[in-house]
Structures are given as C-alpha cells and as structure tokens.
Amino acid sequence: MQGNNYDTIIVGGGVAGLTATACLAREGQKVLLIEKNKEPGGLVNSFSVNGFHFDAGVRALEDAGIILPMLKDLNIKLDIVKSPVSLGIENEILHIENLASLSAYSDLLKKFYPDNSRDIDVVVKTIRKVMKHMDVLYGIENPLFKDLKRDTSFIFKKLLPWMPRFLFTIAKINRLQLPVEVYLESVTKNPSLRDIISQHFFKNTPTFFALSYFSLYLDYFYPKGGVGKLAEAMQNKVVELGGVIKTGTTVNRVIPDKNLVSDEEGNIYNYKNLIWAADLKTLYRIAETEDLPVEIKEKFEIEKIKIFGHKGGESVFSLFLQVDEPLDSFGKIAKSHFFYTPSRQGLGETHRKELSKLLSNFSNIRKEEVYAWLDKFLFLNTFEISIPGLKQKELAPPGKTGIIISFLAEYELFKKIQELGWLEEFNSGIENRVIKIISETVFPMLSDKVINRFSFSPLSIQNRIASSGGAIVGWEFHKKMPVINKIQIADRSVFTPLPSIYQAGQWAYSPAGVPMSILTGKLAANRIIKSLKKQ
C-alpha cells in the first residue's frame, strides 16, 4: 500500500486533469493522474491513419486569455499556426480575415435574405457589442496564470486598470444570457435567417456565447502536428515535474471517508486530496457515502439529484475522409476551418420537434421514415469541415487531403438504433449522404476521389472518453444549471459536497470548452495548494 499513497490523485486525463496535475507536481506534491484511455488528452486528441493526420475531438483552439498564459506559466513550448475560418451558404463563401469581415458577413446574409436587412443590421450590431465585450473579457492574460507576487508591473499596469472594465462588462454579459433562439426570435420573424445564424450551436446556447464566435474565429490557432500536441506537451511536462500518469485504468470506486479510490483491476490508491476531472455523473454513481457524517451525505444526495436530473449537451457525428486530391484544390475554395450550410432554408424543427416525435415512438418507426428524416436533416444542416493539411501541409501525404466533416447529433437516436441492431448500417448511410451532399455543393472533387473513410458517432465518444451521452461541452444549456455558470464566481465551480474532493473539467462549469477546462483544473489545484499553506 505504501507505494499507492499520494498527496493528490487526479481522475481524468483531459486538459483539466493535466493542468491540475502539472500545477500540483510543480509544488512538489506526490501526484497520480489516472486516465482510462491509453493516452491522456480526452477530446484534445490527434491520430494518424495511412499518413493522414486527423483531430479526434477539438479541431482548433482559441486562447481566451487562458491557454497561452497556461503554457507560459508552466514553461511549455508549443509551436502553433493560425487556423483561419471560412463561412459558406450554398455557393457563397466568406473568408473571416479581420474585424472588417463582419460587414462582409452582413452583406452575405442580406444577399440571401434581402427582405430582412434591418433585422440583420440589429444582429450585426449586437455581434459588434459582444466583440467589444470579448476584447475586455480576454483583454489581458488570465491572472491565475501569473506570479502576482513577482510581477508587480502586471498588477499595476494591466490588472488594476482592467478590473473596473471587467466588472462593468460582466454586468452587460449577464444581460445576454437568454438562449440565442429566443434572442433571434425577438429580432426577426424569418425562421430561415434565425437558423442560418444559430443552427450550428447547441440548443439554448446563451446569446453572448453564441454571438461571440465571430470574435473567436479570429483567435483560432492550431498546434503544429495536430491539436493533440497540446495534450502531449502537457503530459511531458507532468512527467518532467515528477508526476505519475497511469493510463488504461478505470476508477470504479471512490470511498471518501477512507480517502481511497480503486480501479477495475482491484488496485487501491490512497489520497489526501482528490480532483475528479472526468465524467461527473460517474463520480456521483460510484462514490460510497454510507459512512460519511449525516450532513455531508444529505448535501451529496441533494447534489446527486441535481446532477442526474440534467443531461449532457448534444454530441457530434464526425466523418473522416482520405481523399486522392491535392490540398490546393480545397484551399482555393475554403480555409482550413470551414462552417458550411448547403441550403439557405435552415433546419427549422427538423432537429428538434421532428426528431423528438421520431424518438418518442421509435420502436414502431420504420427505417424508411428514419432515412427520410435523415435526408432532410443532413441537407438543411450546417457542417463543420476541418482540413488539417491546409494548416500544415505535412499532415497529409503529398498530393492528397484529409478532411473531417462534423455536425451536431443526438445521442439518443444512435443509442436506440444500436439497440435495434442496425447502427453500422445507419452510420454508413450517414457517411454516404454527407459525401453526396458536400460533393454536389461545395467540394465536387469528393464524388470519386475518396480513398478511405470512417466515422465516430456520439456512441464512439461516450465509449472512448466516458462522457455521458457523448457530450462534448458538458451540460445541455438549461434554465437552471447543475453547476456554476457565471464567470465572476467561477472559483466556486470546483467544490463538491465530499471532503477533500474537488471537480474540474467540462462538467464542472458551464459553458465549457478547452479554456474553461484548463481554468477549472488550475482553480482546483490552487484550492489544494492554498489549503496546504494554511495547514
């Protein structure tokens, strides 16, 4: 048992867990990071097939005043390149190059919806306001990743002048927390216009979060070698600092009154502090609280009801293509990160009410009905298309191109189809339809140049990273979140009802993404460091 005693154990090797582990190892703690997969990274992961390099989860990164300061704070070197973005509707494609591109976006929308020019002006005006708020919100390096005791220049020249603007901006941001669909309904009666602006966001995405993306597009960057290089660099830093990483290991018990966790092989590990940076429902399912004090058990049960009363956000379906066509053929049409909508009509209720109706009586639905819905859903959808080789040509074999095409997908649909035994057929049907749609609209060269293909469904994501419902950004956007969702109190997001156990990652705060996962990992580590200093 002596060798399995640790100051802190971190469960979950995504960027939140890696951040927390590195920060604690740097403080001289004996730390163990336990990860269920063969390699850490979670959704920040890249892989290679036949010389084609793909990104399994996140396609690009935005700094948000967090990622680059974290790397600098931990002295991690990471070579990066810009990840330029294009937006396309039918045969019109806009390249996002600078702030002036917002006017071009307005013109693009007006071309398709000329009767809604005034409505579009209102939306664009709001986007401009949001972009100004973003300039303030991420206007300085996040102070959590600065040594404020030594860097007094940062405090007096940047932090103190920034704080009043930050607090003033937060008040304005909080007024833009209504779902983007509700906001757009208040601006325009045209459902197609509303869809084209919002349908590639998760249902009920807060307006500020959704409309901030035009600003974030300008901030996207890409690690050379793939997004997974970020996780790889962080993993190397953990090892360099003396941290221990145990992969291919699944934690199946947490015993808070004894400060123990165990894995599926029967190994037992003792901790003084535990950071849970994995799926939060799993923690509440496997934690054994029988011998805890009554008041702690009561708080735990209240939180457990909240946690299990909510579901994760939508997942994604991703199609990976190996194409016998040079990168330039695609680069002449769009940038490396491309949001494309084949039809100006928009999804309408296809992804919501129609799908809900299908699912409510699925056992009695014929395959033909499902495929009829699927045809409509895919053609009216918005696709996120990533071409790693356009960011770094070495990521594809000479004369060839690797492409990732993704769209939002409902986990429950794939789960029901799996239960009925035709998941493989369904996935293949999606692949065929996506290739057909994209080759008949924006990339005609795809029609007969695909060498190989494969796909990941929401079930693949759940199986791989154990994320409830295959969710990729934590909780669905709900009127009352089960976790903290206000940036001014983000430091509270890491607390759990269990003694000496903290939480971090995409399930600990909403809305989540790579920057917030890193931030919560740092916040959890800081809480432990602070408590140790008090002791």
N, C-alpha and C positions, 0 to 999 in steps of 0.2 A: 504493500500500500504506500510505502514511503515515496516511491517514485511517481505516484499518481497524485501527489499533493501539490496544489497550485495556489498562488495568490489570487489569480483571476482566471476563470475559464470563459471563453467566448464560444458560443454555439452559433454557427452560420458564417461561412467564409466569403460572403459577398463583400462589396466595398465598405459597408458599415462595420462588419466584423474585422476586416483587415485594418481599417483605420483605428478602431479601438485597440486591437492587438499591438499595432506598431507604437501607438502613443503610450501604452502601459509598459511595453518592453523597454522603451526608451527611458522610462522612470526606474528601471532596474527590477521591475516585477517579474516573478516567475509566472509566465502566461502560457496557456494552451488554447489554440484555436482548433475547434472540431468542425469538420466540413464533411457532408455526406457524399459529395462527388469526388472524383479522382483529382480534380484540381479546383482551387478556390476561384472566385470571381462572380459566381451566380449569373446574373443577366449581363454582366460585363465580361463577355467571353468571345473569343475568336477561335476559329479552327480552319484546317486546310484539307481539301479533297482534290487529288489529282493536280496539284499546283494552283488551284483556285482557292483564294482566301476569303472566308466569309465571317460575318459577325453574327453570333447566335442570338443575341438579345438587343442591346442598345446599338444603334447604327452610327451614332456620333455623340459627342459630349458638348455640353455647354458649361462654361466655367461657373457662372452665377456667383462670382466672388468667393468661391469655396474650393473648387478642385485645384486650381493652380496654386493658391496660397497653402493648401494642404501639402502639395508636393514640395513646395519650397520649405515649409516648416519641417518636414521630415527629411529634407535633403535628398529627394528622389529626382533623378534626371529622367526626363521623358521627352523624346523627340516628337513634335506634333506638326501637323499641317492644317490648313483651313479646310473646312468641309462646306463648300458653297451649296446653296439651296436654289432649286427652281420650283415654281408652281405652275401647273398646267390645267386647263379646262378645254376639253375637246382638242381642237387643233391650234389653240393659242397657248404659248409658253412664255412665262416671265422668269427672268433670272434675278434673284434677290442679291443686289450688289452693295447697296448702301441705303441710307435713310430716304434718299430720293426715290427708291424703288416702291415706297408706299404709294406715291402718286401714280406710278405705273400700275400698281395693283388696283387702285381705284378705277383707273381707265379700263382695265381688263374686266372688272365687274360690270361697269357701265356698258361695255360693248355687248355683254350677254343679257343684261337686264336694263335696257335703256329707260324703261318706264319707272325705274326705282332710283334714279340718280340722287335725289335728295336723301333717300334712306341710306344710300351708300356713303354719302358725304357725312352723315351722322356717325355711322360705324367707323369710318376712317378717322374722324375727329376724336372718337373715343380711343382708338388704337394709338393715336399720337399722344394722348394724355397718358395712356398706360406706358408707352415707351419712355416718357419723361419720368414716370414713377420708377420704372426699371433702372434708369440712369442713377437715381438716388439710391434705390434699394441695393444695387450691386456696384455702387459708385466707388467703394473702397474695398480693399482686401478684408475679408471677414476677420474681425479682431480676435476670434477664438484661435486663429492660427498664427497669431503674433505674440512675441515675447514682450508684453507691455512693460515689464519692469526694466527691460534694457532699451526698448525702442521708444523712448520718450518723445522723440521727434514725430513718430507716427501719431502718438496721443494728441499732441498739441497742434500739429499741422493738418491732420486729417480726421482723426476720430472725434474730437470735441466739436470742431466746426460742422461735422456731418450729422451728429446726433439729433439736433433740433429738426433738421430737414428730414431725417429718417422717421422720427416720431410723427411729424406732420404728414408725411407721405403714407405711413401705415394707416392713419385715420382715413385717408382718401381710399386706400386699397380696400379697407374693410367695407366700404360702401359699394364695392364692386364684387361682392361675394355671391350674388344671386346666380343661379345657373345660366350659362350662356344662352341656352334656348329661350329662357324667359326674357332675358335682355333683348335678344333679337326680335322676339315677338312684339316687344314694346316699340321697336323701331320700324319694322316693315311687316306688311301683310303677305309678302311674297314668300311662300314656303321653299321654293327652289333657291332663292337667294340666301335664305337662312341656312339651308342645308349646305350649300357650297362653302359658306364661311365656317360652319361648325361641325360638319359630319365626320371629320377625321379626329375629333376629340371624344373622350369618354362621355357617356351620358351625364348630364348635370355638372359638367366641368364648371368651376367658378369662372365668372366672366373675366376677372382680372387675369387668371391663369391662362385662359384660352386666348385672349387678345394680346397677351404678352409675347406670344410666339413669333410675331413678326420681328420683334426686337431680338429674340433668342436665335432666330435664323442667322443673324449677322454674327452671332457669338459662337456658332458651332465650330468645333475643332475635332481632329482625328489623330490618334496616336499612330505614328509610323509602325506598320506591321499589324495594325488592327486594334480595335477597342480593347481587346483582351490584354494588350500590352500594359494598360494601366493596372489591371489586377496583378499581372505578372511582376511588375515593378514593385508594387506594394508587398507582394508575397516575399520577394527577395529582401526587401527592407526589414520585414518581420524577422526573417532568419538571421540577417546581419545583426540585428539588435538582440538576438538571443532568444526570441520567441520560438515556441514549438507549434508546428502545424501538423495535425493528424487528419488525413483525408480518407475518403472511402469509409467513413464512420458515421453511423446514425445514432443519435441520442434517443433513448426510448423511455428514460425515467429521470425525473427531477425530484429530489427529496429535500425540500428547503429546510426542514427542522434539523437535518443532519449535515447540511451543506454538501450534498452528494449528487452526482449525476452518473448514469450508467449508459452503456451503449448496447447495441443488439447482440454483441459478442459476449456480453456479460462482464466487461471491464468496468470498474468503478473508479471514479475520479472525485477527489475532494477539493473544494474551493473555499476561499474566504469571500470572494465576490464572484458573481456570475453575470455575464452580459448575454442576453438572448437576442441574437441578430438574425434569427431565422423566422419561419412562419409563426405568427403569434398565436393562432388557434392551436397549433401543436403544443406550445408551452402550456396553455390552459387545459389541454386534454390530458397531458402526461404528468403534470405536477401533482404530487401526492401530499395533500394538505391535512390529512387526518389528525396528525399530532401537533399541529400548529395551534397557538392560542386562539380562542374563540373569535376575538375581534378581528384578527388577521384573516381567519377563514371566512368570516362574513364579508369583509371587503373583497376578498378574492372571488367569492361567489357572485357578488354584485358585478364585478368587472367581467367575470366569465359570461354572465348573461348578456352583457353589452357586446362582448366580442363575438359570441356565437349568434347574436341577433342581427349581425351585419354580414355582408358578403364582400368578397373582393371585387375590384373593378373588372371591366371587360378584359378579355385576353386578346391574343392576336394569332392569326394564321400566317405563316411565312413560307414562301416558295423560293427555293434556291435553284438557280439555273446556271449551268455551264454552257456557254454559247460560243460557237465557232464563227466569231465575228470580231474584228478589231475594236478596241476601245474607242477609237476616234469616231466610229460610226454612231455610237451612242452619245459621245461628248459633243457632237455637232447639234444634237437635239436638246439635251438637258445636262444639268450639272450632276455631280456625284450623289446628291441627296435630293430626291425629286418627289413632290407630292402631286399626284396626277388624278384627275377626275374625268372619266371618259364622256360623261353626259352632264349637261347643264341642268337637267331636270332635278337632280338631287334624290336622296333616298326616301324622303317623305316618311311614312310609317313602316316602310319595308323592314327596317332593322329593329323596330320596337313593337308596335301592335300586331303586325302580321306575324312576326316571329313568335311573339308571346302566344298568339292564338294557335299556332302550329304546336308549340311545346305543351300547351295545356291539354291536348288530346293526342299526343304523339303516337301512342300505341295503335291508334286507329287511322293514322295518316298513311296514305300510300306513297311509295318512293317518288312517283311521278309528281305528286304535289310538292314534295320537298325540293326536287330538282327545278320545278317551275319557279318556286320562291327563290332558289339559289341563283338562277339565271338573272332574275330581276335585281336581286341584291348585289351581285357582283358588277353588273353593268352600270348601276347607278352609284356605286361606291367610290370612295377615294382611296387610292393606293399610295403607300409609302415605298418608294423604289430607291434602293441603295446600290451603288456600283463602286465597290472598294477600289478597283483599278483606276478609276478616274481621280482618286485621291493620291494614289501611289501606284504607278504602273507595274511595279514588281509583284503586286498582289493578284496578278492573273498571268497565265502563260502567254508568251508572245503571240500576237495575232488573235487572241481570244479574250472573252469577257465573262466575268462572274457577276450575276445580278441577284439581288434579294428583293422580292416583292411581298409586301405585308399589308394586312388590313385588319381592322378590329373584328373580333369574333366572339361569339357567345359560347362559353364553356359548356353550358347545359345541353346545347344542341349536339355537340360532339359526344358528350357523355351518353346521351340517350341513343344515338346512332351506334356507339360502341356496344351498348347493352343489347341492341337488336342484331349485332353481328355483321354490319356492313360498313364499318369505319374505313377500312382500306379502300373500298370502292368509292366511298364518299370523298375521301382525301384526293384520290386520283381524279375524280370528277371535277373537284375544285381546281386542281392543277391544270387540267385540260382547258377549262373555261377561262382561267386567268391568262394563260398563254394566248388563247384565241382573242380575247378582248384587247390585250396590250398590243398584239401583233396587227390587229385590224385598225388600231387607232394611232398610237404614238410611236411604236417601235416595229415597223413592218418586217425588219430583218429577223425577228424572232420566229416567224412562221415555219421556217425549215432549217434553222441553224442551231437548235437546242441539242447539245450532245448528251447531256445527262440532267436529271432533275430529281429533287426530293423535297420534302416539306416537313415543317413542325406545326402541329396543331396545339390548341390550348391544353390538350391532354399531355402532349410531349413536354410542355413547360412545367406542368404540375409534377410529372414523373421525374423530371430532371432536377428541378430546384425545390421541390416540395412546397410550392406556393399554392395556397388554397385557391381552387378554381382556376389555376393557371394565370392568376392576376399578375400584371407586370408593373403596376404602380400602386400596390396596396389596396386600400379600401375603395369601394364604389363611393361616388360623391352623393352624400345623403344629407338630409336636413340637420341631423344631429350625428356627428361623427363619434365613433367609439374611442377616438384618440384626439390628442391636441391638434388643432388645425389653425392656430394663429401664431404668426412668426414672433410676435413680441413675448410670447410665453413658451417658445419652443424648448427652452431649457427644462420645462416640466415634462416633456414628452417621454423622457427616458425612465420615469418611475413606474414600478409595478407594485402591487399590494404585498408582494412576497419579500421577506427580509433579505437584504444583500443581493437582490436580483434586479437588474436593470434591463431595459429593452432598447433596441436600436434597429435602424433599417427602414425599409419601405412601409412596414406595418406600424411603426412607432409614431409616425407623424403623417399628416395629410394636408395638401397634396405632396406626393413623394416622387422622387427621381434620384438620379445618381448624386447630385449635390446635397440634397436633404439626407440621403442615406449616410453620406460621409459626415455631415454635420451631426447627426444623432450619434454616430459612432464616437465622434470626438466628445460630444456632451456626456455620454455615458462614461467614457474614460476619465473625463475631468471630474465627474462626481466621485469616482473611486479615489482618484488622486487627492481630492480635497478632503475626503473623509479620513484618509491615511495621515494627512498632515495634521488634522485635528487630534488624531489619536497620539 
